[in-house]
Amino acid sequence: MVLLAVDRARIAAAARRVMARCDELARVSATSGGIERVYLSPEHARVNRLAAEWMREVGMTARQDAAGNQLGRMTPASGEVDAPALLLGSHLDTVPDAGRFDGIVGVLMALEVARLLRVPDDGPARAGLPFALEVIAFSDEEGTRFGKALLGSSAVGGTWNDDWWTLTDAEGTSLREAFLEFGLDPARVGEAARRPDELVGYLEAHIEQGPQLDRRGESLAVVSSIASARRFQVVVEGEARHAGGTPYDMRRDALLGASEATLAVERICRAEHHIIGTVGQLEAFPGAVNVVPGEARLSLDLRGEFDGERDRVWLSIERELDAIMGRRGLRWRAHEVHSAPAVFCAPLLQDVVREGILSTLPGGGDPAVLFSPAGHDGMAIGAITDVGMLFLRNPDGISHHPDEAVSAGDVARGIQALAEAVLQLAADR
């Protein structure tokens, strides 16, 4: 059942506007020749001002919350000021040397959905819905500056941790100091938290950070869940000795043990369905060309569709590391630095997203259903309300890179699908 009565020309114009604004936001960067926008920076302030201007343009009231997230709100058809809201959005911060679509396209698509669903009248603009419509531009999904992801959405989800105030950036500026420099009051960060009764749910459109849609030749997908994740810092201890004078049978080379462990992570995870393990950092100490490494440190990022499978694979990796280090006369230890459970998209929101995608498929068919191995703000927002997500095709699947891409045609289909999903949810309620 298609509920959205909007001509294709209007949706195509909305998609062109999204693409142009992605280009405009790409010029707001701390670096020349690339894109980098981090939390509580001058660039963060600039994109918030732009987002606020675009929110007001579609008839929303705009405000920046106590954690630096930018929000726009449109009251429902009833005019009820305090009506619960459906939250749409994503994030505007980036990794270093970023692409121009990750997060950003979801915020801009949400604004176009608000434009499509606006009911003009003689008074303030209202959403033709039984609930309010809000668009949110989260301030720090990536965690680039302070090394802690989801700061903005954690504040909204009510899970802010005061231990984070002592986090520092590369220049030694603490999170608390950065708040003050940005014009925010650390003592009021709790005011960003939303109550469950204030929200109907959260819907996010995002480029797929993988190649599945591209391989299938499809534009859009329903997201079933956001992956669980665990991250570890692993230390391998051996013995540093002279490279020339130490025969192989006397070596306790920590770097070789860490290298074998890295290969074991790949072997174990490739044998498992939907478990992804990545060693992104590997360092040897003392790091001299003529010294057998006495210590090696490596990171491990472990992700899975289900918490239990992820944890079972970690136990397999632990056993393999015991065997590797035992053979080589080495010791090892691991410190867990991050743990997040899988977040499953609500069945109702999966259903309305599916209906939205079907509205873009004149020939019918079953939309793709994918789980997200990458993290998203919905992981934090899931603490207070139901979450749903829509993926857009990303040719070649590359992300967090200048080459990430999305087509205007797929953005148009995504806007239609997201607007239709909102209307389907309104009809259900």
C-alpha positions as a Markdown table, in Angstrom:
| # | Residue | x | y | z |
|---|---|---|---|---|
| 1 | Met | 0.0 | 0.0 | 0.0 |
| 2 | Val | 1.5 | 3.3 | -1.2 |
| 3 | Leu | 0.5 | 6.3 | 0.9 |
| 4 | Leu | 2.9 | 9.0 | -0.4 |
| 5 | Ala | 1.3 | 11.2 | -3.1 |
| 6 | Val | 4.2 | 13.2 | -4.4 |
| 7 | Asp | 5.3 | 13.4 | -8.0 |
| 8 | Arg | 8.7 | 12.1 | -9.1 |
| 9 | Ala | 9.9 | 15.5 | -10.1 |
| 10 | Arg | 9.6 | 16.8 | -6.6 |
| 11 | Ile | 11.5 | 13.8 | -5.2 |
| 12 | Ala | 14.2 | 14.1 | -7.8 |
| 13 | Ala | 14.6 | 17.8 | -6.8 |
| 14 | Ala | 14.9 | 16.7 | -3.2 |
| 15 | Ala | 17.7 | 14.3 | -4.1 |
| 16 | Arg | 19.5 | 16.9 | -6.1 |
| 17 | Arg | 19.3 | 19.2 | -3.1 |
| 18 | Val | 20.8 | 16.5 | -0.9 |
| 19 | Met | 23.7 | 15.9 | -3.3 |
| 20 | Ala | 24.4 | 19.6 | -3.5 |
| 21 | Arg | 24.4 | 20.0 | 0.2 |
| 22 | Cys | 26.7 | 17.0 | 0.7 |
| 23 | Asp | 29.1 | 19.0 | -1.5 |
| 24 | Glu | 28.6 | 22.1 | 0.5 |
| 25 | Leu | 29.2 | 20.4 | 3.8 |
| 26 | Ala | 32.3 | 18.7 | 2.4 |
| 27 | Arg | 33.9 | 22.2 | 2.1 |
| 28 | Val | 33.5 | 22.6 | 5.9 |
| 29 | Ser | 36.7 | 20.9 | 6.9 |
| 30 | Ala | 39.7 | 21.4 | 9.3 |
| 31 | Thr | 42.0 | 20.2 | 6.5 |
| 32 | Ser | 42.6 | 21.4 | 2.9 |
| 33 | Gly | 42.2 | 18.8 | 0.2 |
| 34 | Gly | 40.2 | 16.5 | 2.4 |
| 35 | Ile | 37.3 | 16.3 | 4.8 |
| 36 | Glu | 37.7 | 16.3 | 8.6 |
| 37 | Arg | 35.1 | 17.5 | 11.1 |
| 38 | Val | 35.5 | 16.6 | 14.7 |
| 39 | Tyr | 33.5 | 17.1 | 17.9 |
| 40 | Leu | 33.3 | 20.5 | 19.5 |
| 41 | Ser | 35.5 | 22.1 | 16.7 |
| 42 | Pro | 34.8 | 25.3 | 14.7 |
| 43 | Glu | 33.8 | 23.1 | 11.9 |
| 44 | His | 31.2 | 21.4 | 14.1 |
| 45 | Ala | 29.8 | 24.8 | 14.9 |
| 46 | Arg | 29.6 | 25.8 | 11.3 |
| 47 | Val | 27.8 | 22.6 | 10.1 |
| 48 | Asn | 25.3 | 23.0 | 13.0 |
| 49 | Arg | 24.5 | 26.5 | 11.9 |
| 50 | Leu | 23.9 | 25.3 | 8.4 |
| 51 | Ala | 21.7 | 22.4 | 9.6 |
| 52 | Ala | 19.7 | 24.8 | 11.7 |
| 53 | Glu | 19.2 | 27.1 | 8.7 |
| 54 | Trp | 18.0 | 24.2 | 6.6 |
| 55 | Met | 15.7 | 23.0 | 9.4 |
| 56 | Arg | 14.0 | 26.4 | 9.7 |
| 57 | Glu | 13.7 | 26.5 | 5.9 |
| 58 | Val | 11.4 | 23.4 | 6.0 |
| 59 | Gly | 9.4 | 24.9 | 8.8 |
| 60 | Met | 11.0 | 23.3 | 11.8 |
| 61 | Thr | 12.0 | 25.0 | 15.0 |
| 62 | Ala | 15.8 | 24.5 | 15.5 |
| 63 | Arg | 17.9 | 24.2 | 18.6 |
| 64 | Gln | 21.3 | 22.8 | 19.7 |
| 65 | Asp | 21.1 | 20.6 | 22.7 |
| 66 | Ala | 23.3 | 20.4 | 25.8 |
| 67 | Ala | 25.7 | 17.9 | 24.1 |
| 68 | Gly | 26.1 | 19.9 | 20.8 |
| 69 | Asn | 23.6 | 17.9 | 18.8 |
| 70 | Gln | 21.5 | 19.9 | 16.3 |
| 71 | Leu | 17.8 | 19.3 | 16.3 |
| 72 | Gly | 14.7 | 20.5 | 14.4 |
| 73 | Arg | 11.1 | 19.8 | 15.3 |
| 74 | Met | 7.8 | 20.0 | 13.6 |
| 75 | Thr | 4.6 | 19.6 | 15.6 |
| 76 | Pro | 2.0 | 17.1 | 14.4 |
| 77 | Ala | -1.2 | 17.9 | 12.5 |
| 78 | Ser | -3.1 | 18.3 | 15.9 |
| 79 | Gly | -0.7 | 21.1 | 16.9 |
| 80 | Glu | 0.0 | 19.4 | 20.2 |
| 81 | Val | 3.2 | 21.1 | 21.3 |
| 82 | Asp | 4.4 | 18.2 | 23.6 |
| 83 | Ala | 3.4 | 15.3 | 21.4 |
| 84 | Pro | 5.9 | 12.4 | 21.2 |
| 85 | Ala | 8.2 | 12.6 | 18.2 |
| 86 | Leu | 9.5 | 10.3 | 15.5 |
| 87 | Leu | 13.2 | 11.0 | 15.4 |
| 88 | Leu | 15.0 | 10.9 | 12.0 |
| 89 | Gly | 18.6 | 11.6 | 11.4 |
| 90 | Ser | 22.3 | 10.6 | 11.5 |
| 91 | His | 25.6 | 12.4 | 12.2 |
| 92 | Leu | 27.6 | 15.2 | 10.7 |
| 93 | Asp | 31.1 | 14.5 | 12.2 |
| 94 | Thr | 33.7 | 12.6 | 10.2 |
| 95 | Val | 36.8 | 10.5 | 10.4 |
| 96 | Pro | 40.0 | 12.1 | 9.0 |
| 97 | Asp | 40.2 | 12.1 | 5.2 |
| 98 | Ala | 36.5 | 11.2 | 5.1 |
| 99 | Gly | 34.0 | 10.8 | 2.3 |
| 100 | Arg | 31.1 | 13.2 | 2.0 |
| 101 | Phe | 28.2 | 10.8 | 2.5 |
| 102 | Asp | 28.7 | 8.7 | 5.7 |
| 103 | Gly | 26.2 | 10.1 | 8.2 |
| 104 | Ile | 25.7 | 13.3 | 6.3 |
| 105 | Val | 23.3 | 11.9 | 3.6 |
| 106 | Gly | 21.1 | 10.5 | 6.4 |
| 107 | Val | 20.6 | 14.0 | 8.0 |
| 108 | Leu | 19.9 | 15.6 | 4.7 |
| 109 | Met | 17.5 | 12.9 | 3.6 |
| 110 | Ala | 15.6 | 13.3 | 6.9 |
| 111 | Leu | 15.2 | 17.1 | 6.2 |
| 112 | Glu | 13.8 | 16.3 | 2.7 |
| 113 | Val | 11.3 | 13.9 | 4.3 |
| 114 | Ala | 10.2 | 16.6 | 6.7 |
| 115 | Arg | 9.8 | 18.9 | 3.6 |
| 116 | Leu | 7.6 | 16.3 | 1.8 |
| 117 | Leu | 5.4 | 15.6 | 4.9 |
| 118 | Arg | 4.9 | 19.2 | 5.9 |
| 119 | Val | 1.3 | 20.4 | 5.8 |
| 120 | Pro | 1.3 | 24.1 | 4.9 |
| 121 | Asp | -1.4 | 26.3 | 6.5 |
| 122 | Asp | -1.8 | 29.9 | 7.7 |
| 123 | Gly | 0.1 | 29.2 | 10.9 |
| 124 | Pro | 3.4 | 27.4 | 11.7 |
| 125 | Ala | 4.3 | 24.4 | 9.6 |
| 126 | Arg | 3.1 | 21.1 | 10.9 |
| 127 | Ala | 3.8 | 17.5 | 10.0 |
| 128 | Gly | 0.7 | 15.8 | 8.6 |
| 129 | Leu | 1.1 | 13.0 | 11.1 |
| 130 | Pro | -0.3 | 11.9 | 14.5 |
| 131 | Phe | 3.1 | 12.5 | 16.1 |
| 132 | Ala | 5.7 | 15.2 | 15.9 |
| 133 | Leu | 8.6 | 14.9 | 13.5 |
| 134 | Glu | 12.2 | 15.6 | 14.6 |
| 135 | Val | 15.4 | 15.7 | 12.6 |
| 136 | Ile | 18.7 | 15.2 | 14.6 |
| 137 | Ala | 22.2 | 15.8 | 13.4 |
| 138 | Phe | 24.3 | 13.9 | 16.0 |
| 139 | Ser | 27.6 | 15.6 | 16.9 |
| 140 | Asp | 30.1 | 12.8 | 17.5 |
| 141 | Glu | 29.3 | 9.4 | 16.1 |
| 142 | Glu | 32.9 | 8.6 | 14.9 |
| 143 | Gly | 34.8 | 9.4 | 18.1 |
| 144 | Thr | 37.7 | 10.8 | 16.1 |
| 145 | Arg | 38.8 | 13.6 | 18.5 |
| 146 | Phe | 38.5 | 11.9 | 21.9 |
| 147 | Gly | 38.7 | 8.3 | 21.0 |
| 148 | Lys | 35.2 | 7.5 | 22.3 |
| 149 | Ala | 32.5 | 7.0 | 19.7 |
| 150 | Leu | 28.7 | 7.8 | 20.0 |
| 151 | Leu | 29.2 | 10.7 | 22.4 |
| 152 | Gly | 26.4 | 12.8 | 21.0 |
| 153 | Ser | 23.9 | 10.0 | 20.8 |
| 154 | Ser | 24.9 | 8.6 | 24.2 |
| 155 | Ala | 24.0 | 12.0 | 25.7 |
| 156 | Val | 20.6 | 11.7 | 24.0 |
| 157 | Gly | 20.2 | 8.1 | 25.1 |
| 158 | Gly | 20.9 | 9.0 | 28.7 |
| 159 | Thr | 24.0 | 6.9 | 29.0 |
| 160 | Trp | 26.6 | 9.7 | 29.4 |
| 161 | Asn | 29.5 | 8.6 | 31.6 |
| 162 | Asp | 31.2 | 11.3 | 33.8 |
| 163 | Asp | 34.4 | 9.3 | 33.4 |
| 164 | Trp | 34.6 | 10.6 | 29.9 |
| 165 | Trp | 35.3 | 14.2 | 31.0 |
| 166 | Thr | 39.0 | 13.4 | 31.4 |
| 167 | Leu | 39.4 | 12.1 | 27.8 |
| 168 | Thr | 41.9 | 14.2 | 25.9 |
| 169 | Asp | 42.5 | 14.9 | 22.2 |
| 170 | Ala | 45.9 | 14.9 | 20.5 |
| 171 | Glu | 46.7 | 18.4 | 21.8 |
| 172 | Gly | 45.9 | 17.4 | 25.4 |
| 173 | Thr | 42.6 | 19.3 | 25.5 |
| 174 | Ser | 40.2 | 17.5 | 27.8 |
| 175 | Leu | 36.5 | 16.8 | 26.8 |
| 176 | Arg | 35.5 | 19.1 | 29.7 |
| 177 | Glu | 37.7 | 21.9 | 28.4 |
| 178 | Ala | 36.4 | 21.4 | 24.9 |
| 179 | Phe | 32.8 | 21.7 | 26.1 |
| 180 | Leu | 33.6 | 25.0 | 27.7 |
| 181 | Glu | 35.4 | 26.3 | 24.7 |
| 182 | Phe | 32.5 | 25.4 | 22.5 |
| 183 | Gly | 30.1 | 27.3 | 24.7 |
| 184 | Leu | 28.5 | 24.3 | 26.4 |
| 185 | Asp | 28.1 | 23.7 | 30.1 |
| 186 | Pro | 29.4 | 20.3 | 31.2 |
| 187 | Ala | 27.1 | 20.4 | 34.3 |
| 188 | Arg | 24.1 | 20.5 | 32.0 |
| 189 | Val | 24.9 | 17.6 | 29.6 |
| 190 | Gly | 22.2 | 15.6 | 31.2 |
| 191 | Glu | 19.6 | 17.9 | 29.7 |
| 192 | Ala | 20.3 | 16.4 | 26.3 |
| 193 | Ala | 18.8 | 13.1 | 27.5 |
| 194 | Arg | 15.4 | 12.2 | 26.1 |
| 195 | Arg | 12.7 | 10.1 | 27.9 |
| 196 | Pro | 11.2 | 7.1 | 26.3 |
| 197 | Asp | 7.7 | 8.6 | 26.4 |
| 198 | Glu | 9.0 | 11.6 | 24.4 |
| 199 | Leu | 9.8 | 9.4 | 21.3 |
| 200 | Val | 7.8 | 7.2 | 18.9 |
| 201 | Gly | 11.0 | 5.7 | 17.5 |
| 202 | Tyr | 14.2 | 6.4 | 15.6 |
| 203 | Leu | 14.7 | 5.9 | 11.8 |
| 204 | Glu | 18.1 | 6.4 | 10.1 |
| 205 | Ala | 19.1 | 6.3 | 6.5 |
| 206 | His | 22.8 | 5.5 | 5.9 |
| 207 | Ile | 25.0 | 4.4 | 3.1 |
| 208 | Glu | 25.9 | 0.7 | 3.3 |
| 209 | Gln | 29.5 | 0.4 | 4.5 |
| 210 | Gly | 30.0 | -2.7 | 2.5 |
| 211 | Pro | 29.4 | -4.1 | -1.0 |
| 212 | Gln | 26.3 | -6.3 | -0.6 |
| 213 | Leu | 23.7 | -4.1 | -2.2 |
| 214 | Asp | 26.2 | -3.2 | -5.0 |
| 215 | Arg | 26.8 | -7.0 | -5.6 |
| 216 | Arg | 23.0 | -7.6 | -5.7 |
| 217 | Gly | 22.3 | -4.7 | -8.0 |
| 218 | Glu | 19.8 | -3.3 | -5.6 |
| 219 | Ser | 19.4 | 0.3 | -4.3 |
| 220 | Leu | 18.0 | -0.1 | -0.8 |
| 221 | Ala | 17.9 | -2.5 | 2.1 |
| 222 | Val | 16.2 | -3.1 | 5.4 |
| 223 | Val | 18.6 | -3.2 | 8.3 |
| 224 | Ser | 17.9 | -6.1 | 10.7 |
| 225 | Ser | 20.5 | -5.2 | 13.4 |
| 226 | Ile | 23.6 | -3.3 | 14.2 |
| 227 | Ala | 26.6 | -5.6 | 15.0 |
| 228 | Ser | 27.8 | -6.3 | 18.5 |
| 229 | Ala | 31.4 | -5.3 | 19.0 |
| 230 | Arg | 34.3 | -6.0 | 21.4 |
| 231 | Arg | 37.7 | -4.4 | 21.1 |
| 232 | Phe | 40.9 | -5.5 | 22.8 |
| 233 | Gln | 44.5 | -4.3 | 23.2 |
| 234 | Val | 46.7 | -7.4 | 23.2 |
| 235 | Val | 50.3 | -7.4 | 24.6 |
| 236 | Val | 52.7 | -10.2 | 23.7 |
| 237 | Glu | 55.8 | -10.5 | 25.9 |
| 238 | Gly | 59.0 | -12.2 | 24.9 |
| 239 | Glu | 62.7 | -11.3 | 25.3 |
| 240 | Ala | 64.6 | -8.6 | 23.6 |
| 241 | Arg | 68.1 | -9.8 | 22.5 |
| 242 | His | 70.8 | -9.0 | 19.9 |
| 243 | Ala | 69.6 | -9.8 | 16.4 |
| 244 | Gly | 72.9 | -11.1 | 15.2 |
| 245 | Gly | 74.0 | -13.1 | 18.2 |
| 246 | Thr | 70.8 | -14.9 | 19.2 |
| 247 | Pro | 70.2 | -18.2 | 17.3 |
| 248 | Tyr | 66.7 | -19.1 | 16.3 |
| 249 | Asp | 66.3 | -21.8 | 18.9 |
| 250 | Met | 66.9 | -19.2 | 21.7 |
| 251 | Arg | 64.7 | -16.5 | 20.3 |
| 252 | Arg | 61.5 | -15.5 | 22.1 |
| 253 | Asp | 60.4 | -13.1 | 19.3 |
| 254 | Ala | 57.2 | -11.2 | 20.4 |
| 255 | Leu | 56.6 | -9.8 | 17.0 |
| 256 | Leu | 56.5 | -13.2 | 15.4 |
| 257 | Gly | 54.1 | -14.4 | 18.0 |
| 258 | Ala | 51.9 | -11.3 | 17.4 |
| 259 | Ser | 52.1 | -11.9 | 13.6 |
| 260 | Glu | 51.0 | -15.5 | 13.9 |
| 261 | Ala | 48.2 | -14.3 | 16.2 |
| 262 | Thr | 47.1 | -11.8 | 13.5 |
| 263 | Leu | 46.9 | -14.6 | 10.9 |
| 264 | Ala | 45.0 | -16.8 | 13.4 |
| 265 | Val | 42.4 | -14.1 | 13.9 |
| 266 | Glu | 41.8 | -14.0 | 10.1 |
| 267 | Arg | 41.6 | -17.8 | 9.9 |
| 268 | Ile | 39.2 | -18.2 | 12.8 |
| 269 | Cys | 36.9 | -15.4 | 11.7 |
| 270 | Arg | 36.8 | -16.4 | 8.1 |
| 271 | Ala | 35.5 | -19.8 | 9.1 |
| 272 | Glu | 32.6 | -18.2 | 11.0 |
| 273 | His | 29.4 | -16.7 | 9.6 |
| 274 | His | 29.0 | -13.0 | 10.2 |
| 275 | Ile | 32.0 | -12.7 | 12.5 |
| 276 | Ile | 34.6 | -10.1 | 11.5 |
| 277 | Gly | 37.9 | -9.8 | 13.2 |
| 278 | Thr | 40.4 | -7.0 | 12.4 |
| 279 | Val | 43.9 | -6.3 | 13.7 |
| 280 | Gly | 44.3 | -2.6 | 12.8 |
| 281 | Gln | 47.4 | -1.8 | 14.9 |
| 282 | Leu | 50.6 | -3.8 | 15.4 |
| 283 | Glu | 53.7 | -2.3 | 17.2 |
| 284 | Ala | 57.1 | -3.9 | 18.1 |
| 285 | Phe | 59.3 | -2.8 | 21.0 |
| 286 | Pro | 62.0 | -1.7 | 21.5 |
| 287 | Gly | 61.7 | -1.2 | 17.8 |
| 288 | Ala | 65.4 | -1.3 | 16.8 |
| 289 | Val | 66.5 | -2.8 | 13.6 |
| 290 | Asn | 69.1 | -5.0 | 15.3 |
| 291 | Val | 67.1 | -6.2 | 18.3 |
| 292 | Val | 64.7 | -9.2 | 18.5 |
| 293 | Pro | 61.4 | -7.6 | 19.6 |
| 294 | Gly | 60.8 | -8.3 | 23.3 |
| 295 | Glu | 57.2 | -6.9 | 23.2 |
| 296 | Ala | 54.5 | -6.5 | 20.7 |
| 297 | Arg | 51.1 | -4.8 | 21.0 |
| 298 | Leu | 48.2 | -5.3 | 18.7 |
| 299 | Ser | 44.6 | -4.2 | 18.6 |
| 300 | Leu | 41.7 | -6.5 | 17.9 |
| 301 | Asp | 38.3 | -5.4 | 16.7 |
| 302 | Leu | 35.7 | -8.2 | 16.8 |
| 303 | Arg | 32.2 | -7.8 | 15.5 |
| 304 | Gly | 29.3 | -10.1 | 15.0 |
| 305 | Glu | 25.6 | -10.2 | 14.3 |
| 306 | Phe | 24.9 | -12.0 | 17.6 |
| 307 | Asp | 26.6 | -11.4 | 20.9 |
| 308 | Gly | 26.9 | -15.2 | 21.7 |
| 309 | Glu | 28.6 | -16.0 | 18.4 |
| 310 | Arg | 31.0 | -13.1 | 18.8 |
| 311 | Asp | 31.9 | -14.2 | 22.4 |
| 312 | Arg | 32.4 | -17.8 | 21.3 |
| 313 | Val | 34.8 | -16.7 | 18.6 |
| 314 | Trp | 36.8 | -14.7 | 21.2 |
| 315 | Leu | 37.1 | -17.8 | 23.3 |
| 316 | Ser | 38.5 | -19.7 | 20.2 |
| 317 | Ile | 41.0 | -16.9 | 19.6 |
| 318 | Glu | 42.0 | -17.0 | 23.3 |
| 319 | Arg | 42.7 | -20.8 | 23.0 |
| 320 | Glu | 44.7 | -20.2 | 19.8 |
| 321 | Leu | 46.8 | -17.5 | 21.4 |
| 322 | Asp | 47.5 | -19.8 | 24.3 |
| 323 | Ala | 48.8 | -22.4 | 21.8 |
| 324 | Ile | 50.8 | -20.0 | 19.7 |
| 325 | Met | 52.5 | -18.3 | 22.7 |
| 326 | Gly | 53.1 | -21.7 | 24.3 |
| 327 | Arg | 55.0 | -23.0 | 21.3 |
| 328 | Arg | 57.1 | -19.8 | 21.1 |
| 329 | Gly | 57.9 | -19.4 | 24.8 |
| 330 | Leu | 55.9 | -16.2 | 25.0 |
| 331 | Arg | 53.3 | -14.7 | 27.3 |
| 332 | Trp | 50.3 | -12.7 | 26.4 |
| 333 | Arg | 47.5 | -10.7 | 28.0 |
| 334 | Ala | 44.5 | -8.8 | 26.7 |
| 335 | His | 42.7 | -5.7 | 28.0 |
| 336 | Glu | 39.1 | -5.1 | 26.7 |
| 337 | Val | 38.7 | -1.5 | 25.8 |
| 338 | His | 35.2 | -1.5 | 24.3 |
| 339 | Ser | 32.1 | -3.7 | 24.4 |
| 340 | Ala | 28.7 | -3.1 | 22.9 |
| 341 | Pro | 25.8 | -5.6 | 22.5 |
| 342 | Ala | 24.0 | -6.1 | 19.2 |
| 343 | Val | 21.1 | -3.8 | 18.7 |
| 344 | Phe | 18.2 | -5.3 | 16.8 |
| 345 | Cys | 15.9 | -3.1 | 14.8 |
| 346 | Ala | 12.3 | -3.2 | 16.0 |
| 347 | Pro | 10.1 | -5.6 | 13.9 |
| 348 | Leu | 7.5 | -2.8 | 13.3 |
| 349 | Leu | 10.2 | -0.4 | 12.1 |
| 350 | Gln | 11.7 | -3.1 | 9.9 |
| 351 | Asp | 8.2 | -3.7 | 8.4 |
| 352 | Val | 7.6 | 0.0 | 7.7 |
| 353 | Val | 11.0 | 0.4 | 6.1 |
| 354 | Arg | 10.3 | -2.7 | 4.0 |
| 355 | Glu | 7.0 | -1.2 | 2.9 |
| 356 | Gly | 8.8 | 2.0 | 2.1 |
| 357 | Ile | 11.3 | 0.2 | -0.1 |
| 358 | Leu | 8.5 | -1.7 | -1.9 |
| 359 | Ser | 7.0 | 1.6 | -2.9 |
| 360 | Thr | 10.1 | 2.3 | -5.0 |
| 361 | Leu | 9.9 | -1.1 | -6.7 |
| 362 | Pro | 7.3 | -1.0 | -9.4 |
| 363 | Gly | 7.9 | -4.6 | -10.3 |
| 364 | Gly | 7.6 | -5.8 | -6.7 |
| 365 | Gly | 10.1 | -8.2 | -5.2 |
| 366 | Asp | 11.6 | -8.8 | -1.8 |
| 367 | Pro | 13.8 | -6.0 | -0.5 |
| 368 | Ala | 17.3 | -7.0 | 0.7 |
| 369 | Val | 17.6 | -7.5 | 4.5 |
| 370 | Leu | 21.1 | -6.8 | 5.8 |
| 371 | Phe | 22.7 | -6.6 | 9.2 |
| 372 | Ser | 25.2 | -3.7 | 9.8 |
| 373 | Pro | 28.7 | -4.7 | 10.7 |
| 374 | Ala | 29.4 | -1.0 | 11.3 |
| 375 | Gly | 28.3 | 0.9 | 14.4 |
| 376 | His | 25.7 | 3.6 | 14.2 |
| 377 | Asp | 24.0 | 6.2 | 16.6 |
| 378 | Gly | 21.1 | 3.8 | 16.8 |
| 379 | Met | 23.2 | 1.7 | 19.2 |
| 380 | Ala | 22.9 | 4.4 | 21.8 |
| 381 | Ile | 19.4 | 5.6 | 20.9 |
| 382 | Gly | 18.2 | 2.0 | 21.3 |
| 383 | Ala | 18.5 | 2.5 | 25.1 |
| 384 | Ile | 15.4 | 4.7 | 25.0 |
| 385 | Thr | 13.3 | 3.9 | 21.9 |
| 386 | Asp | 12.8 | 1.5 | 19.0 |
| 387 | Val | 15.3 | 1.8 | 16.2 |
| 388 | Gly | 15.0 | 1.2 | 12.4 |
| 389 | Met | 17.5 | 1.7 | 9.6 |
| 390 | Leu | 17.5 | 2.0 | 5.8 |
| 391 | Phe | 20.7 | 1.3 | 3.8 |
| 392 | Leu | 21.6 | 2.9 | 0.5 |
| 393 | Arg | 23.8 | 1.3 | -2.1 |
| 394 | Asn | 27.4 | 2.4 | -1.9 |
| 395 | Pro | 29.3 | 1.4 | -5.1 |
| 396 | Asp | 32.2 | -0.9 | -4.3 |
| 397 | Gly | 31.2 | -0.7 | -0.6 |
| 398 | Ile | 34.1 | 1.7 | 0.3 |
| 399 | Ser | 33.5 | 4.0 | 3.3 |
| 400 | His | 35.5 | 6.3 | 5.6 |
| 401 | His | 37.4 | 7.2 | 2.4 |
| 402 | Pro | 37.1 | 10.0 | -0.2 |
| 403 | Asp | 35.9 | 7.5 | -2.8 |
| 404 | Glu | 32.7 | 6.5 | -0.9 |
| 405 | Ala | 29.7 | 7.3 | -3.1 |
| 406 | Val | 26.0 | 7.2 | -3.6 |
| 407 | Ser | 24.0 | 8.1 | -6.7 |
| 408 | Ala | 21.3 | 10.8 | -6.9 |
| 409 | Gly | 18.9 | 8.1 | -8.2 |
| 410 | Asp | 19.4 | 6.0 | -5.1 |
| 411 | Val | 19.1 | 9.0 | -2.9 |
| 412 | Ala | 15.7 | 9.8 | -4.6 |
| 413 | Arg | 14.6 | 6.2 | -4.0 |
| 414 | Gly | 15.8 | 6.4 | -0.4 |
| 415 | Ile | 13.9 | 9.7 | 0.3 |
| 416 | Gln | 10.7 | 8.1 | -1.1 |
| 417 | Ala | 11.2 | 4.9 | 0.9 |
| 418 | Leu | 11.9 | 6.8 | 4.1 |
| 419 | Ala | 8.9 | 9.2 | 3.7 |
| 420 | Glu | 6.7 | 6.2 | 2.9 |
| 421 | Ala | 8.0 | 4.4 | 6.0 |
| 422 | Val | 7.1 | 7.4 | 8.2 |
| 423 | Leu | 3.6 | 7.4 | 6.7 |
| 424 | Gln | 3.2 | 3.6 | 7.2 |
| 425 | Leu | 4.2 | 4.1 | 10.8 |
| 426 | Ala | 1.6 | 6.9 | 11.2 |
| 427 | Ala | -1.1 | 4.7 | 9.7 |
| 428 | Asp | -0.2 | 1.9 | 12.0 |
| 429 | Arg | -0.5 | 4.1 | 15.0 |
